[in-house]
Structure formats: structure tokens, C-alpha cells
Amino acid sequence: MRALPLLIISLLVFALAYRFYAKFIIARILVINDRRITPSHTFKDGRDYHPTNKFVLFGHHFAAISGAGPLVGPVLAAQFGFLPGFLWILIGAVLGGAVHDMVILFASVRTKGLSLTRLARKNIGTNAGLITGIAILFIIITALAGLALVVVNALSESPWATFTIAVTIPAALIVALYMYKIRPGRIAEATVIGVIIVIAGVILGEPFSKSGFGQFFLFSKPALSLILPASGLIASILPVWLLLCPRDYLSSYMKIGTIALLAVGIFIINPHLNMPAVTKFVHGGGPIIPGKVWPFVCITIACGAISGFHSLVSSGTTPKMINKESDIRMIGFGAMLVEAFVSIMALIAATVLIPGDYFAINVPVEIFQKMGFSTSQLPEIEKMTGEALAGRTGGAVSLAAGMSVILSSIPGMKGFMGYWYHFAIMFEALFILTTVDTGTRVARYIFEELVKLANPRWVLSKSL
């Protein structure tokens, strides 16, 4: 089977869901009212509560909810074939994930932008709020540790990726100062400036890494393990409009732009899906996921279809920046559908690989040798990328390999497979890093709410 039908079907389903289903929920169930003043205006403090343009906030929200899940999950679930993951992403995102994100965002906006901890405390009781806060804080810390580890592995000994991501920091500061201080309200002008800086960082990253200055962006894993938390801490304390939100906004252009480029590549070459619709591993005993397709396809592609982690963002940073209630549909429902489309692209990128090559990358070498598969194009891919890919488990490497295969198949791109592979690795790191930063800020909110129970004077935001 070819990949193009999956791409077209997903676009049609998501477009119809946004146009009709989301509108029905907004109009008939939630009853959005733009005459109601949102918390960003009521509690505006210049730090956490700040009215934000819907396009800028969409970028922040999308960047915050899109972590490793929509990239790695579908790749690992490809073990079951392309059909189970494809169906779950469509059904789960439309009927579950997008509705979940939008309703939580609406509920938080209607209740002063409060987090789940405060909502539980208000509607259930003080003890429930305390237990919820402790549980959420533990979940966030655990999730961020895992996500940060992926970023550390991607950035370590890679000055190109580190330089490109570092460029997003001054770009975000410039954009924030331009759109809020220098020329207030000039979103388009600020966007053009920021996007140009980010693109320059991407283009110049490779030659910069090979120059004498590249050594200044060459960090070990222990060093990055300290730098990333420190960066997240700074982003969680600074005013949200100054660094976190504009950085996420600019990053979303790179994220969505890369996925759009991948979609264009699929439209042009219409690659063959080498993984069958359903494999023998749907009954269990798979080398990557030992369980049966149900319920493990849903667990594996959690964030790409529906994720409880999204509720922390929908009741964390985003509701405190909603300008008017009608923006909730685009930000809550729309961002989740875009993330689901990212999952579809990741699934296609994984399934264009020959099954033997796919399992050779995602399974330890000693286990792969007992499976009865043989590699086909993997030696050539390794030669073109200059990397040893066999036994690189976890999904990130096979996703980068699949993306590089598709993008290098575009006419005129044959000799750039190595470039696209390393670009994809850097892209994955950036994809996850924005979630780490926002998650750290949400953790700060939860921590402050817990501390406030002991001493209200110790919190940064008076409105919390």
C-alpha cells in the first residue's frame, strides 16, 4: 500500500472534526461567550497572567503538549503494522484527545485559570486537592526526567543541534520585546524577524559546528544534565511573555514546517508502506512491545491520540493567557489535531522502512539475530548518514532514518540523506525540549499552590 491515502484520509478527518464536531461542542455544550472577561485580563500581572494573541498562544500550547509521544509512540507501535496505529490516532484524537484538551482548557478559563490541583480542591475538598497536587507534582517530575534524558542523548556531542536550539533563546527575547515593547501588537513583523533568526540558526548550525567555534557548543551528557534543568528553571520564573511563550511560538514554526515538508515529500513521491497493515505481533510476543495490540497500541501512542499530561498544560500556562473564550477552540482542539497529524507522519516515516531494517534498528542486536529477519537497505542508509543505526532502540533513531529516506527521495535531494538524518535528530530534540520548559513552569505552579497552604507569602503569583 502507498502512504498518500493515509495522509489524505487523516487530513480530511481532522478538517471535518475541527469544522463541525469542535464547533458543535463549543456552541451547544460549552457555550462559549466572548463577553465574559478571561483570567488573563482579570488577573493580569505581567508574569503568569498575560493576554496573548491566539496565534502566538497556539504555538506555545502546541509546542508544550507535543513532546516525545507523537514522535516515538507511533514508531514503536508500527510493530503491530500501520493500520492499528492509524485507526487509533484518528479515533483517539478526534473523539478523545482534542475534546479532552479543549474541555479542560475551558474549565480552567471559567475558573480563574486554576490548575487541576485547585479545581480538585474547590470541587471535591481540601484533602483531595492536596493529594492531587502531590500526585501531579510527582508525575511531572518523573515525566520531565524521562523527556530531558531523551534531549540529553540527542544533544550530547552534537554542537549543531545545541547551537540551533541555543539560537531560539535570543530569538524569543527579541520577538517578545519587539511585539510587546518596541512595536506593541505588530505580531507579523515580530514573527518574520524571529523566524528568520531561527532559520539562520538551522542553516548555519552545521557549518558552525565544524568551525573552531563549534567546541563551545560541545557538551557532555553530565553537563547537559545540569544545563537543561537550569534553563527550565529560568524559563519557569521569567515572565511568560518574555521567553517561554515566544520561544514555543517560534519553535512551532520549525516543528510544523518540518512536518509540512515531510507531508509534501509524501505527496511528491507517494512512498510504499513496507510494513504490512497488521503483523503477527498483534497477538502479543513482539520484540519491542510484548503485549497484544489491545490495549498496548493505545498506551504506546498515548500523547499522539489522548494524553492526561495535556490537562496539565490546558490548566497550567495556557488558560492564564487566553485573550477571549472563542480562542479556546483553535488552541485546545486545533493544537491536538495538529499533534495527531504529527503522529500520522511519524507512523508513515516508520512504516516506509523495510520490516527487517525497522526491527534491526529498534531491537537489540542479539535479539534481532534470533528473529529470522534480514536487513535490506539499512547498510546503505548507514553509509549515507554516516551513523551506525543497528540496535539504536527507543524509536527516535528509526524515525530520523525514515524521515531521511522520504526527504532524500524528493527529486534533487538524493545526496542529502546524511543532512536530513542529523536535522531530524535535532528536530526531535527541539520538539521535546519545549515540553520540558513548559512542564517545569507548570510544576512551579503546582509547587506554589502546595506551599501556599503553608504560607501564602511564599508564592510568586498572588493570583495562585
C-alpha positions in Angstrom: 0.0 0.0 0.0 1.1 3.6 -0.6 1.3 6.3 2.0 -0.7 9.0 0.2 -4.1 7.6 1.1 -3.3 7.6 4.8 -2.2 11.2 4.5 -5.3 12.4 2.6 -7.7 10.5 4.9 -6.2 11.9 8.1 -6.3 15.5 6.7 -10.0 15.1 5.7 -10.9 13.6 9.1 -9.2 16.2 11.1 -10.6 19.1 9.0 -14.1 17.8 9.3 -13.7 17.2 13.0 -12.5 20.8 13.6 -15.1 22.3 11.3 -18.2 20.5 12.6 -17.5 18.5 15.8 -15.5 21.1 17.6 -18.0 23.8 16.6 -20.9 21.7 18.0 -19.1 21.3 21.3 -18.2 24.9 21.6 -21.7 26.2 20.6 -24.0 23.6 22.2 -22.2 22.1 25.2 -19.6 24.6 26.4 -21.5 27.7 25.2 -18.5 30.0 24.6 -19.2 33.6 25.4 -16.7 36.4 24.3 -18.4 38.9 26.6 -17.0 37.1 29.6 -13.7 38.5 30.8 -11.0 35.9 30.8 -8.5 35.4 33.7 -5.6 36.8 31.5 -7.4 40.2 31.8 -8.8 39.9 35.3 -5.6 38.8 36.9 -3.1 40.4 34.5 0.2 40.5 36.4 2.9 40.6 33.7 4.3 37.3 34.9 1.9 34.4 34.5 -1.4 36.1 33.5 -1.0 37.9 30.2 -3.5 38.3 27.3 -1.9 36.7 24.3 -2.6 36.7 20.6 -4.3 33.4 19.6 -1.7 32.5 17.0 1.2 33.1 19.4 -0.6 31.1 22.1 -1.5 28.3 19.7 2.3 28.0 19.0 3.0 27.9 22.7 0.3 25.4 23.5 1.2 23.1 20.6 4.9 23.2 21.5 4.1 22.5 25.1 1.8 19.4 24.6 3.9 17.9 21.7 6.7 16.0 23.4 8.2 12.6 22.6 4.8 10.9 22.4 3.6 11.9 18.9 7.1 11.2 17.5 8.3 8.0 19.3 5.0 6.3 20.1 3.7 5.7 16.6 7.2 4.5 15.6 7.2 1.8 18.3 3.6 0.9 17.6 4.5 0.2 14.0 5.5 -3.2 15.3 1.8 -4.1 15.0 1.5 -2.8 11.4 0.4 0.5 10.1 -3.4 0.0 10.5 -3.9 -0.3 14.3 -1.9 2.9 15.0 -3.5 4.8 12.2 -7.0 4.0 13.3 -6.2 4.7 17.0 -4.7 8.1 16.2 -7.8 9.2 14.1 -10.4 7.9 16.6 -8.5 8.7 19.8 -7.5 12.3 18.8 -10.9 13.3 17.4 -13.2 11.7 20.0 -10.8 11.8 23.0 -7.7 13.9 22.9 -9.0 17.1 21.2 -12.2 17.1 23.3 -10.3 16.4 26.5 -7.8 19.2 25.9 -10.5 21.8 24.9 -12.8 20.9 27.8 -10.1 21.1 30.4 -8.9 24.4 28.9 -12.5 25.8 29.0 -13.0 24.6 32.6 -9.8 26.3 33.7 -10.6 29.6 31.9 -14.0 29.6 33.6 -12.4 29.1 37.0 -9.8 31.9 37.1 -7.2 29.8 35.2 -6.8 27.4 38.1 -4.8 24.2 37.8 -6.2 20.7 38.4 -5.0 20.9 42.0 -7.1 23.9 42.7 -10.0 22.6 40.7 -10.0 19.4 42.8 -9.6 21.4 46.0 -12.6 23.6 45.1 -15.0 21.0 43.8 -14.1 17.9 45.9 -12.3 19.1 49.0 -9.1 20.3 50.7 -7.7 16.8 51.2 -8.4 15.8 47.6 -6.7 19.0 46.4 -3.6 18.2 48.5 -3.4 14.6 47.3 -3.9 15.7 43.7 -1.2 18.3 43.9 1.3 15.8 45.3 0.4 13.2 42.7 0.6 15.7 39.8 4.0 17.1 41.0 5.4 13.5 41.2 4.1 12.7 37.7 5.5 15.9 36.2 8.9 15.4 37.8 9.0 11.8 36.5 7.8 12.7 33.0 10.2 15.6 32.7 13.2 13.5 33.8 12.4 11.0 31.1 11.9 13.7 28.4 15.0 15.5 29.5 17.0 12.3 29.2 16.0 12.0 25.5 17.1 15.6 24.9 20.4 15.0 26.6 21.1 11.9 24.5 20.2 13.8 21.3 22.3 16.9 22.1 25.3 15.3 23.7 28.4 15.7 21.5 26.3 17.5 18.8 27.3 21.1 18.5 25.0 21.6 15.5 21.8 20.7 17.5 23.0 22.6 20.6 23.8 25.7 18.6 20.4 25.7 16.7 18.4 25.3 19.9 20.5 27.9 21.7 19.7 30.4 18.9 16.0 30.1 19.8 16.7 31.9 23.2 17.8 35.3 21.8 15.3 35.0 19.0 12.5 34.6 21.6 13.7 37.6 23.6 13.9 39.8 20.5 10.4 38.8 19.4 9.0 39.4 22.8 10.5 42.8 23.2 9.5 43.7 19.7 5.8 42.7 19.9 5.2 43.9 23.4 7.6 46.9 24.0 9.2 48.2 20.8 6.2 47.9 18.4 3.2 46.6 20.5 0.8 44.5 18.6 3.0 44.0 15.5 2.8 40.2 15.6 3.5 39.7 11.9 6.7 41.8 12.0 8.0 40.2 15.1 7.2 36.7 13.6 9.2 37.4 10.5 12.2 38.6 12.5 12.1 35.6 14.8 11.6 33.0 12.1 14.5 34.4 10.1 16.7 34.1 13.1 15.6 30.5 13.8 16.1 29.5 10.1 19.5 31.1 10.2 20.3 29.0 13.2 19.2 25.9 11.4 21.2 26.6 8.2 24.3 27.9 9.9 24.3 25.2 12.6 26.1 22.6 10.5 29.0 24.8 9.2 29.2 26.4 12.6 29.6 23.0 14.3 32.6 22.2 12.0 34.3 25.5 12.7 36.6 26.4 15.5 33.7 27.9 17.5 31.8 24.5 17.4 33.7 23.4 20.5 31.9 26.0 22.6 28.6 24.2 22.0 30.0 20.7 22.5 28.7 19.4 25.8 28.8 16.0 27.5 25.8 14.3 29.0 26.6 15.2 32.6 27.0 18.9 31.6 23.7 18.9 29.7 22.0 17.2 32.6 22.7 20.3 34.6 22.2 22.9 31.8 18.7 21.7 30.8 17.1 21.9 34.3 18.8 25.3 34.9 17.3 26.5 31.6 13.9 25.2 32.5 14.1 26.8 35.9 14.9 30.2 34.4 12.1 29.9 31.9 9.6 29.0 34.7 10.4 32.1 36.7 10.8 34.8 34.0 7.6 36.5 32.8 5.8 34.0 30.5 5.6 36.6 27.6 9.4 37.2 27.7 10.9 33.8 27.0 8.7 30.7 27.3 5.7 31.7 25.1 7.6 33.4 22.3 10.2 30.6 22.2 7.5 28.0 21.9 5.8 30.1 19.3 8.9 30.3 17.2 9.7 26.6 17.7 6.2 25.7 16.5 7.1 27.2 13.1 10.1 24.8 12.8 8.1 21.9 14.1 5.1 22.4 11.9 7.3 23.5 9.0 9.3 20.2 9.2 6.2 18.1 9.3 4.7 20.1 6.4 7.9 19.4 4.4 7.6 15.7 5.2 4.0 15.8 4.1 5.0 17.5 0.8 7.6 14.8 0.3 5.0 12.1 0.7 2.7 13.9 -1.8 5.5 14.0 -4.3 7.0 10.5 -4.0 4.0 8.6 -2.5 6.3 6.0 -0.9 5.3 2.4 -0.4 4.4 1.3 3.1 6.7 -1.7 3.5 5.2 -2.7 6.9 2.0 -4.7 6.4 -1.3 -3.4 7.7 -1.3 -5.9 10.5 1.6 -8.1 11.7 1.7 -11.3 13.6 2.6 -9.3 16.7 -0.9 -8.1 17.2 -1.5 -11.2 19.2 1.4 -10.4 21.5 5.0 -11.5 21.8 6.5 -8.6 19.9 10.2 -7.8 20.3 9.5 -4.1 21.0 6.2 -4.3 22.8 5.5 -7.7 24.3 1.8 -7.2 24.9 -1.2 -7.6 22.5 -2.3 -4.8 20.2 -5.2 -4.0 22.5 -4.7 -2.1 24.7 -0.9 -1.6 24.1 -1.4 0.4 20.8 -3.4 2.9 22.9 -0.8 3.0 25.6 2.1 3.3 23.2 0.6 6.2 21.1 -0.8 7.9 24.2 0.3 11.5 23.6 -0.4 11.3 19.9 -4.1 10.5 20.4 -5.0 11.3 24.0 -2.9 12.2 27.0 -3.6 13.2 30.6 -0.4 15.2 30.5 -2.1 17.7 28.2 -4.5 18.5 31.0 -1.6 20.0 33.0 -0.9 22.4 30.2 -4.6 23.1 29.5 -5.0 24.0 33.2 -1.5 25.5 33.6 0.1 28.1 31.4 -2.4 28.3 28.5 -5.6 29.3 30.4 -3.7 32.2 32.0 -3.0 33.7 28.6 -6.3 33.1 26.7 -7.4 36.5 25.3 -11.1 35.6 24.7 -13.1 32.4 25.0 -13.6 31.9 21.3 -9.8 31.3 21.1 -10.3 28.0 23.1 -11.5 26.1 20.0 -8.4 26.8 17.9 -5.9 26.4 20.7 -7.4 23.4 22.6 -9.0 21.4 19.9 -6.8 22.6 16.9 -3.4 22.0 18.6 -4.3 18.5 19.5 -5.4 17.7 15.9 -2.1 19.1 14.6 -0.2 16.9 17.1 -2.2 13.9 15.9 -1.2 14.8 12.3 2.4 14.7 13.6 1.8 11.2 14.8 0.5 10.2 11.4 3.6 11.5 9.8 5.8 9.6 12.3 3.9 6.4 11.7 4.4 6.7 7.9 8.1 7.5 8.4 8.5 4.3 10.4 6.5 2.1 8.1 8.3 3.1 4.9 11.3 1.2 6.3 11.7 -2.4 5.3 10.5 -4.6 8.3 13.9 -6.1 8.6 15.6 -2.7 8.7 12.9 -1.4 11.1 13.4 -4.2 13.6 17.2 -4.1 13.2 17.2 -0.5 14.5 14.5 -0.9 17.2 15.6 -4.2 18.7 18.9 -5.1 20.4 21.3 -6.8 18.1 21.3 -10.1 19.9 17.5 -10.4 19.8 17.2 -9.3 16.2 19.6 -12.1 15.2 17.1 -14.6 16.5 14.0 -13.2 14.8 14.6 -14.5 11.3 14.6 -11.1 9.6 17.4 -9.8 7.4 18.3 -6.2 6.7 17.8 -4.8 3.2 18.5 -1.1 2.9 20.0 -0.5 6.3 23.7 -0.8 5.2 23.1 1.8 2.6 21.2 4.1 5.0 24.1 3.8 7.5 26.6 4.6 4.8 24.6 7.7 3.6 24.0 9.0 7.2 27.5 8.2 8.4 26.0 6.6 11.5 25.7 3.0 12.9 22.0 2.6 13.3 21.6 -1.1 14.2 20.4 -1.7 17.8 19.6 2.0 18.4 16.4 1.3 20.3 13.8 3.7 21.5 12.2 4.9 18.3 14.0 8.2 17.8 16.7 6.9 15.5 14.3 4.9 13.3 12.1 8.0 13.0 15.1 10.0 11.8 16.0 7.3 9.4 12.5 7.1 8.0 12.3 10.9 7.6 15.7 11.0 5.9 14.6 8.2 3.5 11.5 10.2 2.5 13.1 13.6 2.3 16.1 12.4 0.4 13.8 10.7 -2.2 12.5 14.1 -3.3 14.0 14.9 -6.7 17.3 16.7 -6.2 17.7 15.6 -2.6 19.3 12.1 -3.0 22.7 13.2 -1.8 21.4 14.9 1.4 20.3 11.9 3.4 23.0 12.5 6.0 21.9 16.1 6.4 18.3 15.2 6.7 19.1 12.4 9.3 21.0 14.8 11.6 18.4 17.5 11.0 15.7 15.1 12.1 17.6 14.2 15.3 17.9 17.9 16.1 14.2 18.4 15.3 13.2 15.7 17.7 15.3 17.3 20.5 13.7 20.7 19.9 10.3 19.0 19.8 10.8 17.6 23.3 12.7 20.5 24.9 9.7 22.9 24.7 7.6 20.4 26.7 10.3 20.2 29.3 10.3 24.0 29.7 6.6 24.3 30.0 6.3 21.3 32.3 8.8 23.0 34.6 6.7 26.1 34.8 3.5 24.0 35.5 5.4 22.2 38.2 6.2 25.6 39.7 2.5 26.5 39.7 1.7 23.2 41.5 4.5 23.6 44.0 3.4 27.2 44.8 -0.1 26.1 45.3 1.1 23.4 47.8 3.3 25.9 49.5 0.5 28.4 49.7 -1.3 26.0 52.0 1.5 26.5 54.5 2.4 30.2 53.9 0.7 32.4 51.3 3.5 34.9 51.3 6.0 32.5 49.8 4.4 32.3 46.3 5.4 34.4 43.2 1.9 34.9 41.8 -0.7 36.5 44.0 -3.5 35.1 41.9 -2.5 31.4 42.5 
